[in-house]
Amino acid sequence: MAAAHGMRGCSHGGFHSGIGFYSRESKQIRYVMVCDDCGEEVRELVNEPYVPDPVLGPGAGFMPGTAPA
């Protein structure tokens, strides 16, 4: 029966949440399900290449005093 439990002794029988993790080194973004009780990853949903390309400056819509007219 111990094999059915996570590394911390959690059964992972409760609720789960989706979380995204970005790795700058590997330029990957991973979306995983984690157990809400213990925080352990229980399943990887997606792992894909990702490199942020932020839009900064006037007109971007999120910098103070630069909202589009």
Phi, psi and omega in degrees: 000335182298332181293338181280353182257153179289181182297335181260012180083011180273141179276349183057029182274355182266213181280158178229154179232151175267136181223144175253138177236132178252134176247112179295322182297314182266355182053048181231150170240132181242132173250126184228161171261134177236148177288127180292336181283318186240347179083002181285139175294131179246343179195137173269128182266313182213142174222114185217158177296142179202129174230117181300142177222073186293148175258111182242152176113183181303137179090354180288337175089002180228000177266136181304134176077010182236019181298139178301147181285000000 
